[in-house]
């Protein structure tokens, strides 16, 4: 696992101006994430396009964010070895560039290598996503009567609809999922609640749930550690949890 934080700056053309926030990056096995936190952007409100720059003037679009009264916060999750089906790895990224609408030549950028010029260079040549993307899977519906919040991450295992597991049972999952054992958010949730949850939806898709409380801070941390979906979790009355 690799984590680091870099500062985000406002640029006017190629002129570096004030600090406007930070980017927190976590590279963790097959899944990685980065948090964009914008502050001190004055009274600006509008949309921004977020790009991962991986070589001079070439980038992959990570998504969009909304800036309101100079502030924004957004988490982006990517596959470490194949960012947005581009064939590029997250380890190849030089930094982040955010192009703001209706802001003339102004943009935001953060570089975590020595190649700052590549990150702030213009124009960006955006690599299109490939057409063979997997079909998105919707969040599974909660069981009636469930109360706790769980944070879900896809796994491939159980045929039960929902059941509690001990953390030691993660080693019984297919080997490609073993990296999850080292996930700090998961181990913290297990230490507090003494169990995890595996749930299978009607399409046979499996999810690993971490018990917790759905609060803004925990949602942010969950997203950074790869747990991006939230739903009411098992209260102990569902089948498989007794």
Secondary structure, 3 states (H helix, E strand, C coil): CEEEEEEEEEEECCEEEEEEEEEEEEEECCEEEEEEEECCCCCCCEEEEEEEEEECCEEEEEEEEEEECCEEEEEEEEECCCHHHCCCCHHHCCEEEEEECCCCCEEEEEECCCCHHHHHCCCCEECCCCCCCCCCCCCCCCCCCCCCEEEEEEECCCCCCEEEECHHHHHHCCHHHHHHHHCHHHHHHHHHHCCEEEEECCCCCEEEEEEECCCHHHHHHHHHCCCCEEEECCCCCCCCCC
